[in-house]
Amino acid sequence: MEDTLTYNYSRSSSLEKKDDLEELFLAKCSEIQKNTDVPCFFWGNVDQPFILARCLIALSNIVKSNFSLSPFQMAQLKDPIVTAGNQRLRFEGFSHCAGVYARVDVLPEGLDGEFLENGTTNIDFNQPMITALGCIRPNEKIMLSVGEKEVGLYKGEEKVVERKVPLPVKWIKGLGTVQIYLSESQKVHTFNRIQTQQLFRGMPKGVVKSDYYLIVRGNKPIFSPVKSTDAVCIGGLHRLRLLEPLLPYIDHVQVFSHPNMKSTTWQLSLGHIRFSFSLSRESWRGFSGEGAILETLSADIPDEWVDALDKYAYANQSFTSTILALEENIGLKKIDNLTGRLAAMGLLGYDLDNNEFFYRRLPFKLNRILSLNPRMKNAEKLIEEGKIQILSNNKERTEARVEGTGVHHTVIVEEDKERCTCEWFGKYQGDRGPCKHILAVKKLINI
């Protein structure tokens, strides 16, 4: 199937303890090998099972929600991606239309167990799991296991296990875009529980088709249809109602905004659990089609460098671009190009609390970058077929002519802007990433 990634494993899940659990990884060593014979990634107790259950039910509701897709498209998408690593558990998912991204982070303080290996799986939360989560009461003890092919929930003698399912390619494309947007976002507000509940009570009813703006008057946050200075634009405001079941349990909420209003992210703190909720610019726009990652793919990067960063990220589990650039004496732009390639394969996420990337252990396939980004693939085809003529090229301005189907397009790339005469650019004005003609010209002049 072209729209899913299916992983095959040589063995089924089981619980094992080995004498050599403590392994030394040399982050800069290119011979780092990923341990592939540990079927269970995590096994242990959860400190706040009731809160975690509420969060996972909310995540499941988000995954089941849809703001633009047909019933046929909805049936093709699955449930959470689960990652065990860096002494924490992460549960991630998208709405069916991929315009809402949510993540549940269980922090190290909220877990009492053993991480046998870092790893990632993708499961389908069926009704038995949802029912079991809904029956968890405050202060009730549960155990959780995350394995290579299943996730198990254990409560006394009861056991519910969810098996691995294919990971939708659409989700991998969305993960790449979300990572870019989160890494560029800035915290703009922090609200306590009372402020947050008052804010949500003032939310307009029904489907909100026009933009609303988050503003603060005095000490009171409100949603307003009128734009003002320092207001945060929120498209598809009604999607925030998916957070309402969690509001009674929060400590506070932090709001992060992308500088160009490409997304907004709401991070709920619930003890040792963080619930992150990102909205695309409009309710009909999914993260998977935004093209945000294309800019980082236009420069040529040796495959060996990408492979080395994959091993570095696997060994360290988290890292910051700035520190990595200083350690390796690499420019920040080059680091952005490298992290963009890993993100394009779904291998990197972004943690707003620590301003750092985290690693998802998925199959490392360089050819997936082009297969998931057809505009970049078409741009490389334009270069291979010699359809680009550079008319002028200097530090301030590049002008090129690109041969199309029965027409020639003019591309102009300047320091602060770029434009093309093609229909795609005319329609979106660069708002959904560069067109294939601009990508091809930028890649060619960087060769």
JOHUJO-V746595 format. One record per run of one state. SS is the DSSP state (H for helix, E for strand, L for the rest). FROM is the first residue (numbers start at 1). TO is the last residue. If there is no record, write none. Layout:
BEGIN
ss:SS from:FROM to:TO
ss:SS from:FROM to:TO
END
This chain:
BEGIN
ss:L from:1 to:3
ss:E from:4 to:5
ss:L from:6 to:39
ss:E from:40 to:46
ss:L from:47 to:48
ss:H from:49 to:64
ss:L from:65 to:70
ss:H from:71 to:75
ss:L from:76 to:80
ss:E from:81 to:85
ss:L from:86 to:87
ss:E from:88 to:94
ss:L from:95 to:99
ss:E from:100 to:106
ss:L from:107 to:107
ss:H from:108 to:110
ss:E from:111 to:115
ss:L from:116 to:118
ss:E from:119 to:123
ss:L from:124 to:126
ss:H from:127 to:134
ss:L from:135 to:142
ss:E from:143 to:147
ss:L from:148 to:149
ss:E from:150 to:155
ss:L from:156 to:157
ss:E from:158 to:164
ss:L from:165 to:166
ss:E from:167 to:168
ss:H from:169 to:184
ss:E from:185 to:192
ss:H from:193 to:201
ss:L from:202 to:211
ss:E from:212 to:217
ss:L from:218 to:219
ss:E from:220 to:224
ss:L from:225 to:231
ss:E from:232 to:234
ss:L from:235 to:236
ss:H from:237 to:249
ss:L from:250 to:251
ss:E from:252 to:258
ss:L from:259 to:262
ss:E from:263 to:270
ss:L from:271 to:272
ss:E from:273 to:280
ss:L from:281 to:286
ss:H from:287 to:289
ss:L from:290 to:293
ss:H from:294 to:297
ss:L from:298 to:302
ss:H from:303 to:316
ss:L from:317 to:317
ss:E from:318 to:319
ss:L from:320 to:320
ss:H from:321 to:328
ss:L from:329 to:331
ss:H from:332 to:344
ss:L from:345 to:347
ss:E from:348 to:351
ss:L from:352 to:355
ss:E from:356 to:359
ss:L from:360 to:366
ss:H from:367 to:372
ss:L from:373 to:373
ss:H from:374 to:384
ss:L from:385 to:387
ss:E from:388 to:393
ss:L from:394 to:396
ss:E from:397 to:403
ss:L from:404 to:407
ss:E from:408 to:414
ss:L from:415 to:417
ss:E from:418 to:420
ss:L from:421 to:422
ss:H from:423 to:428
ss:L from:429 to:435
ss:H from:436 to:446
ss:L from:447 to:447
END
